[in-house]
Amino acid sequence: MTRFRAVVELLLACGAVAGCAISWSAVRTTVAVAPVAKDQPATTSVVYDPSLLLVTLLLATAAGMLAVVGVARLRRAARPASA
């Protein structure tokens, strides 16, 4: 049962990493910035969506915690029982 729970935790960690990657790809957008002085070219800037950035960081944190707990549980299950 312990090994099954560890595998589930590792699968959830992989899902959280995938969600983190998808969320990070949608966080950034490029916008045009008006010129500062007359006859100057317009420039571009990168804008980050704060809510998606929060989701990305929370998913990365959850993935890290689940990976550490899952690996520790797998190592503990693989260790021979001491008398």
C-alpha positions as CSV (number, residue, x, y, z in Angstrom):
1,M,0.0,0.0,0.0
2,T,2.9,2.4,0.8
3,R,4.4,1.8,-2.6
4,F,1.1,2.5,-4.4
5,R,0.7,5.7,-2.5
6,A,4.3,6.8,-3.4
7,V,3.6,6.1,-7.1
8,V,0.4,8.1,-6.9
9,E,2.3,11.0,-5.3
10,L,4.9,10.9,-8.0
11,L,2.2,10.8,-10.8
12,L,0.6,13.8,-9.2
13,A,4.0,15.6,-9.1
14,C,4.4,14.9,-12.8
15,G,0.9,16.3,-13.4
16,A,1.7,19.4,-11.4
17,V,4.9,19.9,-13.5
18,A,2.9,19.7,-16.7
19,G,0.4,22.2,-15.4
20,C,3.2,24.5,-14.3
21,A,4.7,24.4,-17.8
22,I,1.3,25.1,-19.4
23,S,0.6,27.9,-17.0
24,W,4.1,29.4,-17.5
25,S,3.6,29.5,-21.3
26,A,0.4,31.6,-20.9
27,V,1.9,34.0,-18.3
28,R,3.8,36.3,-20.6
29,T,2.4,38.6,-23.3
30,T,4.1,41.1,-25.4
31,V,2.6,44.6,-25.7
32,A,3.5,47.6,-27.8
33,V,4.7,50.7,-25.8
34,A,4.2,54.1,-27.2
35,P,7.2,56.2,-28.1
36,V,8.6,58.6,-25.4
37,A,9.5,61.4,-27.8
38,K,8.1,62.5,-31.1
39,D,9.5,60.7,-34.2
40,Q,10.8,57.8,-32.1
41,P,9.9,54.2,-32.9
42,A,7.5,52.2,-30.7
43,T,9.0,49.5,-28.5
44,T,7.7,46.3,-27.1
45,S,7.5,45.2,-23.5
46,V,6.7,41.9,-21.7
47,V,3.7,41.9,-19.3
48,Y,3.1,39.1,-16.8
49,D,-0.3,38.1,-15.6
50,P,-0.1,38.0,-11.8
51,S,-2.9,35.4,-11.3
52,L,-1.3,32.9,-13.8
53,L,2.1,33.6,-12.2
54,L,0.7,32.7,-8.8
55,V,-0.8,29.5,-10.2
56,T,2.6,28.6,-11.8
57,L,4.5,29.1,-8.5
58,L,1.9,27.2,-6.5
59,L,2.0,24.3,-9.0
60,A,5.8,24.3,-8.9
61,T,5.8,24.2,-5.1
62,A,3.2,21.4,-5.0
63,A,5.2,19.4,-7.6
64,G,8.4,19.7,-5.5
65,M,6.7,18.7,-2.3
66,L,5.0,15.7,-3.8
67,A,8.2,14.6,-5.5
68,V,10.2,14.7,-2.3
69,V,7.5,12.9,-0.3
70,G,7.0,10.3,-3.0
71,V,10.7,9.5,-3.4
72,A,11.1,9.3,0.4
73,R,8.2,7.0,0.7
74,L,9.5,4.8,-2.1
75,R,12.9,4.6,-0.5
76,R,11.4,3.8,2.9
77,A,9.2,1.0,1.3
78,A,12.3,-0.5,-0.5
79,R,14.3,-0.7,2.7
80,P,14.3,-4.1,4.4
81,A,12.3,-4.2,7.7
82,S,14.6,-4.1,10.7
83,A,14.0,-6.3,13.7
